[in-house]
Every structure is written in structure tokens, then in C-alpha cells.
């Protein structure tokens, strides 16, 4: 059932290695920009806020993201399902993308609400009274967490329709405008400026990507 080694070697010259490496390269760049979105808020906050106060924001941000990590398996599954739908029925893909995004929005709202409710008890038990100021920032990050779910299908869809470069452009524009704005907010409002900055970054990026993809999918045959 398996081809011979000699047969495989003969077929190597017919395979476009550049085609697949090129796609993988841009996917890797997009994922690294996504990781940058998670790292930069704490780094930028540290420029104007003391280390002790930054820890309050860092713990709150990590706590909300811990709850939102439950959306991860959904996104992994969509990496398989969206390409299949694209081949079978382009219109079905468009409908399911909208549906998945709305369900993701609902689920992220529920998860974030749960994190907000349990945060006073969780921080008191895990970190002690000294870190209770973080709880107020968990409440402040509710909008960020609630709207985060609309992005659950964005990564898989960018890859399914081979538009990863557009995602990179959108994220670079958001960071290009968002970093100076974020620094201004942090300078004037401290940790609360960081909360506003994070909410704006993710919301604008996700909404712009969602609108673009929705319009592109309407053109699918």
C-alpha cells in the first residue's frame, strides 16, 4: 500500500515546495503577530506604570485569557471544517462562518461573565489580599472578553480562503495606530488606559477582519 522510496524520490521534482512553504511562512507570521497582541499590553504598560501596579493588570489580563482559552479547541476544529465546507458549498461556508462567529460571541460573553463573577474569590484564595486590586481590572476587561469570541473563526477562515496576508495587513495597521494611542492612554490613565487599549486593539482587529471576510464569502460560488 505504500509507495517505494525510489518512487517517492522520482516525484519530488514535481512538487512545488515553494508553494507550501510560502503558505506556511505567512501563517507563522500571522500567529506571531497574534502572540505579540498578548505580550505588548504588559510591556507597554510597564513603560509608564510601576512594576507593582503592572502586576495587577498582568494578572487580570491573564485571568480573563485563561477563561477565553476554552475557545481554543473550537478554533482548532474549524481549521479542518472550513476548508471542507469551502470545497463542498461556498454559500454554506459563508452561513456557517456567521453562525460560528455569533455562537463564539455568546460563548465568550458567558465565559468572561463567569470569570468576572469568580474573580474576587479566586484572587483572594490564589494570591491573597495584596492582589485584590486586580479584581477591578478583571471587571474592566469584560467588554474585551465578551467581544473576543467573534474572532474564534477568523484564523481558520483566513487560511481556508488563502487570505492570510490580508489578516497580517489589518493587524499591522491596528498595531501601527494602536501602539501610540495605547501609550497615550497608559500615560494618562495608567492600568485603566491599558484596559481600554487592549479592548480597542482586539475589538477593532476582530471587527475589521469579520466584516472583510463576510464580504469576501458572499462572493463565493
Secondary structure as UniProt FT lines:
FT   HELIX           5..11
FT   HELIX           12..14
FT   HELIX           17..48
FT   HELIX           51..68
FT   HELIX           69..71
FT   HELIX           72..88
FT   HELIX           90..126
FT   HELIX           129..131
FT   TURN            132..133
FT   HELIX           134..140
FT   HELIX           142..148
FT   HELIX           149..151
FT   TURN            152..153
FT   HELIX           154..160
FT   TURN            161..162
FT   HELIX           164..189
FT   HELIX           191..218
//
